[in-house]
Amino acid sequence: MDNNPLSDGKPELLEISSGRDYLIVEKLGAKIVGLSLAGVQILNTPDGLRFDHKQAVTHPCSPNFGAFGMDLGFPKHGSIRNTLLNEVDHASEPRAGRFVLSAPIMADGYPSGVTFSQEFSLHEGVCRIVTTHKNEGAVSAPVVSGEHFYWAAGQTGWDKAAINEKSIADLVKSEGVADIAPENRIVIPGHAAILLKQSGYTRAVYWSMPHMDGRNFDKHYFCFEPVEFDPSDFGKAETLIQPGHTRTSVIQLSLMQDLGKN
């Protein structure tokens, strides 16, 4: 299992497992510390680390993505990834393939009354992540939310990986931003082929940790990160959630086929 302790002391983990499928989420930051479909590790790295020894673990970014918003005093990638979320039970059968985590967005200078929540489910080989922002405050609030996926690249790396039949190598090396389709076929030769269906996202950010020589990169993972808007649009009119309004985005992951390790 790609299940690693990611916080001081013993992390609080929630798990769904069925046969060779499992999903493990840490309540601190709603980090996905393990996702396996049909026995194939889909996310993160075997040791959960990057070249710089920081975490290579999937997490949400909210209310801002990347460095955009830091000029207003908000932390990089938003405050939620460092927030301890509460488990909220809206299911008739708690944790029977589904759980919900929720917390208010707390950041200096950010409008009060905005709640972040994520519903995780795993059923018959399909992992579903529903992200919701609800503004119960008195003023509009900017949100550019994204899911910072670290995709496991297996032993072969991402040099020949493709999304919708297009090579990702140049985008990864340049920290590129591109449009994202409703359906995305992520093919990592020798490892897996994954179908990512989504709604509510318009862009995706590509990345991998560059090494000190400026030429080499981490190859055992790559980041393909769905984002609601271009990260640089944070604060623009289209990113605002008005009082009394809710915005929801959905990601659904399934394994198209196990390509083996040829």
C-alpha positions in Angstrom: 0.0 0.0 0.0 1.1 3.6 -0.7 0.0 4.6 2.7 2.5 6.8 4.5 2.3 8.8 7.8 2.1 12.4 6.6 1.6 14.5 9.7 3.1 14.7 13.2 2.0 11.8 15.3 -0.5 9.3 14.0 -2.5 10.6 11.0 -6.3 10.3 11.1 -7.2 8.1 8.1 -10.4 7.1 6.4 -10.4 4.0 4.2 -12.6 2.3 1.7 -11.5 -1.0 0.3 -13.1 -3.6 -1.9 -11.2 -6.5 -3.4 -8.1 -5.1 -5.1 -9.4 -1.5 -4.9 -8.7 0.8 -2.0 -8.9 4.5 -1.2 -7.2 6.1 1.8 -7.7 9.7 2.8 -6.1 11.7 5.6 -8.4 14.1 7.4 -5.6 16.6 7.6 -5.9 18.4 4.3 -8.1 15.8 2.6 -4.9 14.2 1.3 -5.4 11.1 -0.8 -2.5 9.0 0.6 -3.5 5.8 -1.2 -5.5 4.9 -4.3 -5.3 1.6 -6.0 -7.6 0.2 -8.7 -7.4 -3.5 -9.7 -4.2 -3.6 -7.7 -2.5 -0.8 -9.6 -1.2 2.2 -7.7 -2.7 5.2 -9.3 -1.5 8.1 -7.2 1.6 9.3 -5.4 5.0 7.7 -5.1 6.0 4.5 -3.2 7.7 6.5 -0.4 5.4 9.6 -0.7 8.4 11.9 -1.4 9.8 14.2 -4.1 13.4 15.0 -4.9 13.4 17.8 -2.4 12.0 15.4 0.3 8.7 17.2 0.5 5.5 15.2 0.1 4.4 13.8 -3.3 0.9 13.3 -2.1 -2.4 14.3 -3.8 -4.3 17.1 -2.1 -6.9 19.7 -2.9 -6.0 23.4 -3.4 -8.5 25.9 -2.0 -9.4 28.7 -2.1 -6.5 29.6 -4.3 -4.2 27.6 -6.5 -0.4 27.9 -6.6 1.2 31.3 -5.7 -1.8 33.3 -6.9 -3.4 34.9 -3.9 -0.2 34.9 -1.9 0.1 38.7 -2.6 -3.1 39.0 -0.5 -1.6 37.0 2.3 -3.1 33.6 1.5 -0.8 30.5 1.7 0.4 28.9 -1.5 -2.2 26.4 -2.8 -4.6 27.7 -0.2 -5.3 26.9 3.4 -7.4 23.7 3.1 -4.4 21.4 2.5 -3.2 22.3 6.1 -6.7 22.2 7.7 -8.0 19.3 9.8 -11.4 18.5 8.2 -14.4 17.0 10.0 -16.0 13.8 8.8 -19.6 14.7 8.0 -22.0 11.7 7.6 -24.7 12.3 5.0 -24.9 8.6 4.1 -27.5 6.1 5.4 -24.6 3.7 5.8 -21.5 5.6 7.1 -18.3 4.7 5.2 -20.0 2.0 3.1 -18.0 3.1 0.1 -18.5 6.8 0.8 -17.5 9.6 3.2 -17.6 13.4 3.3 -15.0 15.8 4.8 -15.8 19.4 5.5 -14.3 22.6 7.0 -14.7 26.3 6.9 -12.0 28.2 4.9 -9.9 30.1 7.4 -7.3 32.5 6.1 -6.4 36.0 7.2 -8.2 38.5 5.1 -10.4 35.9 3.4 -14.2 36.4 3.6 -15.9 34.4 6.4 -18.7 32.0 5.8 -17.2 29.9 3.0 -17.2 26.1 3.6 -15.1 23.6 1.7 -16.2 19.9 1.4 -15.2 16.8 -0.4 -17.2 13.7 -0.9 -15.1 10.6 -1.6 -16.6 7.3 -2.9 -15.2 4.1 -4.3 -17.5 1.6 -6.0 -16.9 -1.1 -8.6 -13.6 0.2 -9.7 -14.6 3.9 -9.9 -13.3 6.6 -7.5 -15.3 9.7 -7.4 -14.4 13.1 -5.8 -17.0 15.8 -5.5 -15.7 19.2 -4.3 -18.2 21.8 -3.1 -17.7 25.4 -2.0 -20.7 27.0 -0.3 -20.8 30.7 0.6 -23.0 31.4 3.6 -21.3 34.7 4.3 -22.3 38.2 3.6 -19.9 39.1 0.7 -18.7 37.4 -2.5 -15.6 35.2 -2.1 -13.0 34.3 -4.8 -12.4 30.5 -5.3 -10.1 28.9 -7.8 -10.0 25.3 -6.6 -8.0 22.5 -8.0 -6.9 18.9 -7.2 -3.2 18.6 -7.0 -2.9 15.0 -8.4 0.5 13.3 -8.2 0.1 10.5 -10.7 2.2 7.4 -10.1 4.4 6.8 -13.2 5.6 3.3 -12.3 9.1 2.2 -13.3 8.9 3.7 -16.8 8.4 7.3 -15.9 6.4 9.9 -17.8 8.6 10.6 -20.8 6.2 8.7 -23.1 3.0 9.3 -21.1 0.1 10.9 -23.0 -3.2 12.4 -22.3 -5.8 12.1 -25.0 -3.1 10.8 -27.3 -0.9 13.9 -26.9 2.5 13.7 -25.2 2.7 15.5 -21.9 6.5 15.7 -21.6 6.9 19.3 -22.7 4.0 20.5 -20.6 5.4 18.8 -17.5 8.9 20.3 -18.0 7.6 23.8 -18.6 4.9 23.8 -15.8 2.4 24.3 -18.6 -1.3 25.2 -18.2 -3.7 23.8 -20.8 -7.4 23.2 -21.3 -8.9 20.1 -19.8 -11.5 18.0 -21.6 -14.6 16.4 -20.0 -13.0 13.0 -20.6 -9.2 12.5 -20.3 -7.4 9.3 -21.2 -4.2 9.2 -19.2 -1.8 6.5 -20.7 1.4 5.7 -18.9 3.1 3.0 -21.0 4.2 0.0 -18.9 2.0 1.1 -16.0 -1.6 1.9 -16.5 -4.3 3.6 -18.6 -6.7 5.8 -16.6 -9.9 7.5 -17.5 -10.5 10.8 -15.8 -14.0 12.3 -16.3 -14.7 15.7 -14.9 -17.1 18.6 -14.7 -16.5 22.0 -13.3 -12.9 22.3 -14.3 -11.6 24.3 -17.3 -7.8 24.1 -17.1 -5.1 21.8 -16.0 -1.6 22.5 -14.6 1.3 20.1 -15.4 4.4 19.8 -13.3 7.2 17.6 -11.8 9.9 18.6 -9.4 13.0 19.9 -11.3 16.4 18.9 -10.0 19.2 21.2 -9.2 20.9 20.9 -12.6 17.8 22.4 -14.2 17.7 19.6 -16.8 16.5 16.6 -14.9 13.1 16.0 -13.2 11.4 13.6 -10.9 10.2 10.8 -13.1 8.4 8.5 -10.7 5.4 10.8 -10.7 3.9 13.7 -12.7 1.3 16.3 -11.8 -1.8 16.8 -14.0 -4.0 19.0 -11.9 -7.6 20.0 -12.8 -8.3 23.6 -11.9 -11.7 25.4 -12.0 -10.1 28.5 -13.8 -6.7 29.6 -14.9 -4.9 30.0 -11.5 -3.9 33.6 -12.5 -7.6 34.5 -12.6 -8.0 34.3 -8.9 -10.1 37.3 -7.7 -11.6 38.0 -11.1 -15.4 38.2 -11.4 -15.8 34.7 -12.8 -14.1 33.2 -9.8 -16.4 34.8 -7.2 -19.0 32.8 -5.3 -21.9 35.1 -4.4 -23.5 34.9 -0.9 -26.0 32.1 -0.7 -24.5 30.3 -3.7 -22.7 27.0 -4.1 -20.2 25.7 -6.7 -19.5 22.0 -7.2 -17.0 20.2 -9.3 -16.6 16.4 -9.9 -13.8 14.1 -10.8 -14.3 10.4 -11.6 -11.3 8.0 -12.0 -11.4 4.5 -13.4 -8.8 2.1 -14.8 -9.2 1.6 -18.5 -6.8 -1.3 -18.5 -3.7 -2.5 -16.8 -0.9 -2.3 -19.3 1.4 -4.4 -17.2 5.1 -3.6 -16.8 6.5 -4.5 -20.2 
